[in-house]
Every structure is written in C-alpha cells, then in structure tokens.
Amino acid sequence: MSLPTMKQKAIFILKARGVGETARKTPVDAVGAVEDSVGSLARSVYTRGSVSTHVVTTRNEVLTIKAYADAVLADLPQIHK
C-alpha cells in the first residue's frame, strides 16, 4: 500500500474545506510542481553521487554533491507530515 502523494493530500484537504475545483487548481498545481522538483533533484543527486563513486572526483565536487544531498534530506521530514 503506497502513501498518498502531497498533491493527493492537498486535493483532499481543499475538497474537505469546500474549495471549488477552479480555486483548487493553482494550489494543487503548485504542490505538484514542488513534489516533482524534489523528486527530480533527489534522482539527480543519486545519479551524480553514483558516478562519483566510480571515477576520480575532486573535493569541491564531493562537497557540492553533499550540499545537494543535504537539501534533499532536509525536505524529507516536511514531505511525510
């Protein structure tokens, strides 16, 4: 069983508050865009880190990857509320 996405949660909350379909569109689209961006960033960080495991990487590159990973991990608690 998978958990509902943030977009699905937003739709549920807005419907429960009686917000009409037209008024729901903008906030639901915004939540969907953020959700997609975070997922895309997480995949990019994973791919970049994976490549760095197999080729010589400079210290600056490692620190950049770590900063991206920190950004992704910092958002995880917010996603699962």
Backbone atoms as SQL, in Angstrom:
CREATE TABLE atoms (id INTEGER PRIMARY KEY, chain TEXT, resi INTEGER, resn TEXT, atom TEXT, x REAL, y REAL, z REAL);
INSERT INTO atoms VALUES
  (1, 'A', 1, 'MET', 'N', 0.843, -1.182, 0.000),
  (2, 'A', 1, 'MET', 'CA', 0.000, 0.000, 0.000),
  (3, 'A', 1, 'MET', 'C', 0.889, 1.247, 0.000),
  (4, 'A', 2, 'SER', 'N', 0.695, 2.106, -0.960),
  (5, 'A', 2, 'SER', 'CA', 1.500, 3.324, -1.019),
  (6, 'A', 2, 'SER', 'C', 0.771, 4.468, -0.312),
  (7, 'A', 3, 'LEU', 'N', 1.561, 5.366, 0.208),
  (8, 'A', 3, 'LEU', 'CA', 1.001, 6.539, 0.889),
  (9, 'A', 3, 'LEU', 'C', 0.534, 7.555, -0.152),
  (10, 'A', 4, 'PRO', 'N', -0.420, 8.397, 0.204),
  (11, 'A', 4, 'PRO', 'CA', -0.870, 9.420, -0.749),
  (12, 'A', 4, 'PRO', 'C', 0.243, 10.441, -0.996),
  (13, 'A', 5, 'THR', 'N', 0.273, 10.964, -2.209),
  (14, 'A', 5, 'THR', 'CA', 1.254, 11.992, -2.546),
  (15, 'A', 5, 'THR', 'C', 0.835, 13.317, -1.900),
  (16, 'A', 6, 'MET', 'N', 1.748, 14.264, -1.901),
  (17, 'A', 6, 'MET', 'CA', 1.412, 15.587, -1.363),
  (18, 'A', 6, 'MET', 'C', 0.292, 16.222, -2.194),
  (19, 'A', 7, 'LYS', 'N', 0.324, 15.994, -3.483),
  (20, 'A', 7, 'LYS', 'CA', -0.719, 16.535, -4.354),
  (21, 'A', 7, 'LYS', 'C', -2.081, 15.942, -3.985),
  (22, 'A', 8, 'GLN', 'N', -2.121, 14.628, -3.746),
  (23, 'A', 8, 'GLN', 'CA', -3.370, 13.984, -3.351),
  (24, 'A', 8, 'GLN', 'C', -3.854, 14.503, -2.000),
  (25, 'A', 9, 'LYS', 'N', -2.921, 14.726, -1.087),
  (26, 'A', 9, 'LYS', 'CA', -3.293, 15.272, 0.224),
  (27, 'A', 9, 'LYS', 'C', -3.873, 16.678, 0.079),
  (28, 'A', 10, 'ALA', 'N', -3.244, 17.487, -0.777),
  (29, 'A', 10, 'ALA', 'CA', -3.723, 18.855, -0.993),
  (30, 'A', 10, 'ALA', 'C', -5.144, 18.848, -1.562),
  (31, 'A', 11, 'ILE', 'N', -5.376, 17.980, -2.523),
  (32, 'A', 11, 'ILE', 'CA', -6.722, 17.873, -3.113),
  (33, 'A', 11, 'ILE', 'C', -7.737, 17.481, -2.044),
  (34, 'A', 12, 'PHE', 'N', -7.412, 16.489, -1.237),
  (35, 'A', 12, 'PHE', 'CA', -8.313, 16.026, -0.183),
  (36, 'A', 12, 'PHE', 'C', -8.641, 17.161, 0.796),
  (37, 'A', 13, 'ILE', 'N', -7.601, 17.862, 1.245),
  (38, 'A', 13, 'ILE', 'CA', -7.793, 18.943, 2.224),
  (39, 'A', 13, 'ILE', 'C', -8.653, 20.057, 1.629),
  (40, 'A', 14, 'LEU', 'N', -8.337, 20.458, 0.400),
  (41, 'A', 14, 'LEU', 'CA', -9.088, 21.548, -0.220),
  (42, 'A', 14, 'LEU', 'C', -10.545, 21.157, -0.473),
  (43, 'A', 15, 'LYS', 'N', -10.779, 19.908, -0.887),
  (44, 'A', 15, 'LYS', 'CA', -12.160, 19.436, -1.066),
  (45, 'A', 15, 'LYS', 'C', -12.900, 19.438, 0.273),
  (46, 'A', 16, 'ALA', 'N', -12.221, 18.962, 1.316),
  (47, 'A', 16, 'ALA', 'CA', -12.835, 18.906, 2.646),
  (48, 'A', 16, 'ALA', 'C', -13.197, 20.302, 3.148),
  (49, 'A', 17, 'ARG', 'N', -12.456, 21.303, 2.709),
  (50, 'A', 17, 'ARG', 'CA', -12.737, 22.686, 3.111),
  (51, 'A', 17, 'ARG', 'C', -13.748, 23.354, 2.193),
  (52, 'A', 18, 'GLY', 'N', -14.242, 22.608, 1.226),
  (53, 'A', 18, 'GLY', 'CA', -15.266, 23.142, 0.343),
  (54, 'A', 18, 'GLY', 'C', -14.746, 24.050, -0.757),
  (55, 'A', 19, 'VAL', 'N', -13.471, 23.969, -1.057),
  (56, 'A', 19, 'VAL', 'CA', -12.894, 24.802, -2.108),
  (57, 'A', 19, 'VAL', 'C', -13.274, 24.204, -3.464),
  (58, 'A', 20, 'GLY', 'N', -13.794, 25.025, -4.339),
  (59, 'A', 20, 'GLY', 'CA', -14.231, 24.566, -5.660),
  (60, 'A', 20, 'GLY', 'C', -13.072, 24.133, -6.545),
  (61, 'A', 21, 'GLU', 'N', -13.413, 23.390, -7.588),
  (62, 'A', 21, 'GLU', 'CA', -12.397, 22.832, -8.487),
  (63, 'A', 21, 'GLU', 'C', -11.519, 23.913, -9.118),
  (64, 'A', 22, 'THR', 'N', -12.117, 24.989, -9.568),
  (65, 'A', 22, 'THR', 'CA', -11.341, 26.065, -10.195),
  (66, 'A', 22, 'THR', 'C', -10.380, 26.702, -9.202),
  (67, 'A', 23, 'ALA', 'N', -10.842, 26.943, -7.992),
  (68, 'A', 23, 'ALA', 'CA', -9.990, 27.548, -6.961),
  (69, 'A', 23, 'ALA', 'C', -8.908, 26.584, -6.477),
  (70, 'A', 24, 'ARG', 'N', -9.142, 25.278, -6.615),
  (71, 'A', 24, 'ARG', 'CA', -8.140, 24.279, -6.188),
  (72, 'A', 24, 'ARG', 'C', -6.993, 24.160, -7.169),
  (73, 'A', 25, 'LYS', 'N', -7.224, 24.492, -8.431),
  (74, 'A', 25, 'LYS', 'CA', -6.237, 24.216, -9.473),
  (75, 'A', 25, 'LYS', 'C', -4.862, 24.828, -9.181),
  (76, 'A', 26, 'THR', 'N', -4.789, 26.084, -8.829),
  (77, 'A', 26, 'THR', 'CA', -3.498, 26.735, -8.625),
  (78, 'A', 26, 'THR', 'C', -2.719, 26.124, -7.460),
  (79, 'A', 27, 'PRO', 'N', -3.308, 25.980, -6.265),
  (80, 'A', 27, 'PRO', 'CA', -2.525, 25.377, -5.185),
  (81, 'A', 27, 'PRO', 'C', -2.152, 23.919, -5.463),
  (82, 'A', 28, 'VAL', 'N', -3.025, 23.171, -6.096),
  (83, 'A', 28, 'VAL', 'CA', -2.721, 21.768, -6.405),
  (84, 'A', 28, 'VAL', 'C', -1.588, 21.696, -7.429),
  (85, 'A', 29, 'ASP', 'N', -1.624, 22.553, -8.434),
  (86, 'A', 29, 'ASP', 'CA', -0.541, 22.591, -9.425),
  (87, 'A', 29, 'ASP', 'C', 0.783, 22.984, -8.774),
  (88, 'A', 30, 'ALA', 'N', 0.732, 23.925, -7.829),
  (89, 'A', 30, 'ALA', 'CA', 1.951, 24.351, -7.136),
  (90, 'A', 30, 'ALA', 'C', 2.548, 23.203, -6.316),
  (91, 'A', 31, 'VAL', 'N', 1.701, 22.492, -5.603),
  (92, 'A', 31, 'VAL', 'CA', 2.170, 21.348, -4.813),
  (93, 'A', 31, 'VAL', 'C', 2.758, 20.282, -5.737),
  (94, 'A', 32, 'GLY', 'N', 2.097, 20.032, -6.854),
  (95, 'A', 32, 'GLY', 'CA', 2.601, 19.053, -7.816),
  (96, 'A', 32, 'GLY', 'C', 3.957, 19.443, -8.372),
  (97, 'A', 33, 'ALA', 'N', 4.137, 20.724, -8.670),
  (98, 'A', 33, 'ALA', 'CA', 5.420, 21.200, -9.200),
  (99, 'A', 33, 'ALA', 'C', 6.542, 21.031, -8.179),
  (100, 'A', 34, 'VAL', 'N', 6.269, 21.374, -6.936),
  (101, 'A', 34, 'VAL', 'CA', 7.273, 21.211, -5.881),
  (102, 'A', 34, 'VAL', 'C', 7.598, 19.735, -5.695),
  (103, 'A', 35, 'GLU', 'N', 6.576, 18.906, -5.654),
  (104, 'A', 35, 'GLU', 'CA', 6.767, 17.467, -5.480),
  (105, 'A', 35, 'GLU', 'C', 7.622, 16.898, -6.611),
  (106, 'A', 36, 'ASP', 'N', 7.344, 17.286, -7.844),
  (107, 'A', 36, 'ASP', 'CA', 8.114, 16.821, -8.998),
  (108, 'A', 36, 'ASP', 'C', 9.559, 17.306, -8.927),
  (109, 'A', 37, 'SER', 'N', 9.760, 18.559, -8.529),
  (110, 'A', 37, 'SER', 'CA', 11.108, 19.129, -8.449),
  (111, 'A', 37, 'SER', 'C', 11.958, 18.419, -7.408),
  (112, 'A', 38, 'VAL', 'N', 11.379, 18.168, -6.247),
  (113, 'A', 38, 'VAL', 'CA', 12.121, 17.479, -5.181),
  (114, 'A', 38, 'VAL', 'C', 12.498, 16.071, -5.631),
  (115, 'A', 39, 'GLY', 'N', 11.566, 15.380, -6.278),
  (116, 'A', 39, 'GLY', 'CA', 11.857, 14.039, -6.781),
  (117, 'A', 39, 'GLY', 'C', 12.948, 14.055, -7.828),
  (118, 'A', 40, 'SER', 'N', 12.890, 15.017, -8.722),
  (119, 'A', 40, 'SER', 'CA', 13.897, 15.148, -9.766),
  (120, 'A', 40, 'SER', 'C', 15.262, 15.458, -9.165),
  (121, 'A', 41, 'LEU', 'N', 15.294, 16.355, -8.179),
  (122, 'A', 41, 'LEU', 'CA', 16.554, 16.693, -7.513),
  (123, 'A', 41, 'LEU', 'C', 17.125, 15.471, -6.811),
  (124, 'A', 42, 'ALA', 'N', 16.298, 14.707, -6.140),
  (125, 'A', 42, 'ALA', 'CA', 16.770, 13.506, -5.441),
  (126, 'A', 42, 'ALA', 'C', 17.379, 12.513, -6.427),
  (127, 'A', 43, 'ARG', 'N', 16.732, 12.300, -7.567),
  (128, 'A', 43, 'ARG', 'CA', 17.271, 11.381, -8.580),
  (129, 'A', 43, 'ARG', 'C', 18.585, 11.897, -9.135),
  (130, 'A', 44, 'SER', 'N', 18.683, 13.193, -9.376),
  (131, 'A', 44, 'SER', 'CA', 19.920, 13.786, -9.901),
  (132, 'A', 44, 'SER', 'C', 21.071, 13.646, -8.911),
  (133, 'A', 45, 'VAL', 'N', 20.789, 13.892, -7.640),
  (134, 'A', 45, 'VAL', 'CA', 21.822, 13.757, -6.607),
  (135, 'A', 45, 'VAL', 'C', 22.299, 12.309, -6.533),
  (136, 'A', 46, 'TYR', 'N', 21.378, 11.377, -6.584),
  (137, 'A', 46, 'TYR', 'CA', 21.741, 9.958, -6.543),
  (138, 'A', 46, 'TYR', 'C', 22.628, 9.598, -7.738),
  (139, 'A', 47, 'THR', 'N', 22.232, 10.028, -8.928),
  (140, 'A', 47, 'THR', 'CA', 22.998, 9.713, -10.139),
  (141, 'A', 47, 'THR', 'C', 24.392, 10.323, -10.074),
  (142, 'A', 48, 'ARG', 'N', 24.458, 11.573, -9.674),
  (143, 'A', 48, 'ARG', 'CA', 25.748, 12.258, -9.586),
  (144, 'A', 48, 'ARG', 'C', 26.643, 11.594, -8.555),
  (145, 'A', 49, 'GLY', 'N', 26.089, 11.219, -7.425),
  (146, 'A', 49, 'GLY', 'CA', 26.860, 10.527, -6.389),
  (147, 'A', 49, 'GLY', 'C', 27.329, 9.165, -6.865),
  (148, 'A', 50, 'SER', 'N', 26.492, 8.468, -7.609),
  (149, 'A', 50, 'SER', 'CA', 26.846, 7.149, -8.123),
  (150, 'A', 50, 'SER', 'C', 28.025, 7.243, -9.089),
  (151, 'A', 51, 'VAL', 'N', 27.997, 8.225, -9.979),
  (152, 'A', 51, 'VAL', 'CA', 29.098, 8.413, -10.924),
  (153, 'A', 51, 'VAL', 'C', 30.383, 8.738, -10.165),
  (154, 'A', 52, 'SER', 'N', 30.288, 9.574, -9.152),
  (155, 'A', 52, 'SER', 'CA', 31.473, 9.970, -8.384),
  (156, 'A', 52, 'SER', 'C', 32.085, 8.803, -7.626),
  (157, 'A', 53, 'THR', 'N', 31.303, 7.765, -7.389),
  (158, 'A', 53, 'THR', 'CA', 31.825, 6.582, -6.709),
  (159, 'A', 53, 'THR', 'C', 32.781, 5.822, -7.617),
  (160, 'A', 54, 'HIS', 'N', 32.591, 5.932, -8.922),
  (161, 'A', 54, 'HIS', 'CA', 33.352, 5.124, -9.862),
  (162, 'A', 54, 'HIS', 'C', 34.428, 5.874, -10.635),
  (163, 'A', 55, 'VAL', 'N', 34.498, 7.179, -10.479),
  (164, 'A', 55, 'VAL', 'CA', 35.537, 7.968, -11.155),
  (165, 'A', 55, 'VAL', 'C', 36.170, 8.916, -10.142),
  (166, 'A', 56, 'VAL', 'N', 37.374, 9.381, -10.471),
  (167, 'A', 56, 'VAL', 'CA', 38.066, 10.314, -9.581),
  (168, 'A', 56, 'VAL', 'C', 37.251, 11.599, -9.486),
  (169, 'A', 57, 'THR', 'N', 37.028, 12.055, -8.262),
  (170, 'A', 57, 'THR', 'CA', 36.225, 13.243, -8.017),
  (171, 'A', 57, 'THR', 'C', 37.005, 14.202, -7.123),
  (172, 'A', 58, 'THR', 'N', 36.933, 15.489, -7.434),
  (173, 'A', 58, 'THR', 'CA', 37.629, 16.486, -6.618),
  (174, 'A', 58, 'THR', 'C', 36.874, 16.716, -5.314),
  (175, 'A', 59, 'ARG', 'N', 37.559, 17.277, -4.358),
  (176, 'A', 59, 'ARG', 'CA', 36.935, 17.601, -3.069),
  (177, 'A', 59, 'ARG', 'C', 35.759, 18.561, -3.258),
  (178, 'A', 60, 'ASN', 'N', 35.939, 19.547, -4.124),
  (179, 'A', 60, 'ASN', 'CA', 34.852, 20.511, -4.366),
  (180, 'A', 60, 'ASN', 'C', 33.617, 19.822, -4.925),
  (181, 'A', 61, 'GLU', 'N', 33.825, 18.859, -5.835),
  (182, 'A', 61, 'GLU', 'CA', 32.694, 18.121, -6.396),
  (183, 'A', 61, 'GLU', 'C', 31.980, 17.336, -5.298),
  (184, 'A', 62, 'VAL', 'N', 32.739, 16.685, -4.435),
  (185, 'A', 62, 'VAL', 'CA', 32.139, 15.921, -3.329),
  (186, 'A', 62, 'VAL', 'C', 31.345, 16.844, -2.414),
  (187, 'A', 63, 'LEU', 'N', 31.896, 18.005, -2.102),
  (188, 'A', 63, 'LEU', 'CA', 31.183, 18.961, -1.237),
  (189, 'A', 63, 'LEU', 'C', 29.903, 19.476, -1.901),
  (190, 'A', 64, 'THR', 'N', 29.939, 19.653, -3.227),
  (191, 'A', 64, 'THR', 'CA', 28.748, 20.076, -3.957),
  (192, 'A', 64, 'THR', 'C', 27.671, 19.000, -3.882),
  (193, 'A', 65, 'ILE', 'N', 28.069, 17.746, -4.115),
  (194, 'A', 65, 'ILE', 'CA', 27.115, 16.637, -4.033),
  (195, 'A', 65, 'ILE', 'C', 26.531, 16.549, -2.629),
  (196, 'A', 66, 'LYS', 'N', 27.372, 16.717, -1.609),
  (197, 'A', 66, 'LYS', 'CA', 26.898, 16.666, -0.223),
  (198, 'A', 66, 'LYS', 'C', 25.878, 17.773, 0.034),
  (199, 'A', 67, 'ALA', 'N', 26.119, 18.952, -0.490),
  (200, 'A', 67, 'ALA', 'CA', 25.181, 20.064, -0.294),
  (201, 'A', 67, 'ALA', 'C', 23.827, 19.739, -0.930),
  (202, 'A', 68, 'TYR', 'N', 23.854, 19.151, -2.126),
  (203, 'A', 68, 'TYR', 'CA', 22.599, 18.751, -2.772),
  (204, 'A', 68, 'TYR', 'C', 21.882, 17.681, -1.960),
  (205, 'A', 69, 'ALA', 'N', 22.646, 16.693, -1.499),
  (206, 'A', 69, 'ALA', 'CA', 22.046, 15.613, -0.699),
  (207, 'A', 69, 'ALA', 'C', 21.443, 16.177, 0.587),
  (208, 'A', 70, 'ASP', 'N', 22.138, 17.104, 1.222),
  (209, 'A', 70, 'ASP', 'CA', 21.607, 17.738, 2.441),
  (210, 'A', 70, 'ASP', 'C', 20.287, 18.444, 2.154),
  (211, 'A', 71, 'ALA', 'N', 20.202, 19.113, 0.995),
  (212, 'A', 71, 'ALA', 'CA', 18.966, 19.817, 0.631),
  (213, 'A', 71, 'ALA', 'C', 17.818, 18.833, 0.458),
  (214, 'A', 72, 'VAL', 'N', 18.085, 17.717, -0.208),
  (215, 'A', 72, 'VAL', 'CA', 17.045, 16.707, -0.408),
  (216, 'A', 72, 'VAL', 'C', 16.622, 16.115, 0.924),
  (217, 'A', 73, 'LEU', 'N', 17.589, 15.751, 1.756),
  (218, 'A', 73, 'LEU', 'CA', 17.266, 15.121, 3.036),
  (219, 'A', 73, 'LEU', 'C', 16.553, 16.073, 3.990),
  (220, 'A', 74, 'ALA', 'N', 16.845, 17.352, 3.889),
  (221, 'A', 74, 'ALA', 'CA', 16.174, 18.337, 4.755),
  (222, 'A', 74, 'ALA', 'C', 14.689, 18.426, 4.435),
  (223, 'A', 75, 'ASP', 'N', 14.306, 18.134, 3.189),
  (224, 'A', 75, 'ASP', 'CA', 12.897, 18.212, 2.784),
  (225, 'A', 75, 'ASP', 'C', 12.102, 16.965, 3.164),
  (226, 'A', 76, 'LEU', 'N', 12.752, 15.849, 3.396),
  (227, 'A', 76, 'LEU', 'CA', 12.028, 14.609, 3.667),
  (228, 'A', 76, 'LEU', 'C', 11.082, 14.697, 4.850),
  (229, 'A', 77, 'PRO', 'N', 11.493, 15.264, 5.998),
  (230, 'A', 77, 'PRO', 'CA', 10.537, 15.353, 7.106),
  (231, 'A', 77, 'PRO', 'C', 9.301, 16.178, 6.751),
  (232, 'A', 78, 'GLN', 'N', 9.465, 17.185, 5.900),
  (233, 'A', 78, 'GLN', 'CA', 8.335, 18.020, 5.508),
  (234, 'A', 78, 'GLN', 'C', 7.366, 17.251, 4.603),
  (235, 'A', 79, 'ILE', 'N', 7.887, 16.340, 3.795),
  (236, 'A', 79, 'ILE', 'CA', 7.050, 15.596, 2.856),
  (237, 'A', 79, 'ILE', 'C', 6.145, 14.617, 3.592),
  (238, 'A', 80, 'HIS', 'N', 6.619, 14.045, 4.678),
  (239, 'A', 80, 'HIS', 'CA', 5.883, 12.968, 5.339),
  (240, 'A', 80, 'HIS', 'C', 5.045, 13.442, 6.522),
  (241, 'A', 81, 'LYS', 'N', 4.691, 14.706, 6.568),
  (242, 'A', 81, 'LYS', 'CA', 3.846, 15.213, 7.653),
  (243, 'A', 81, 'LYS', 'C', 2.406, 14.917, 7.375);
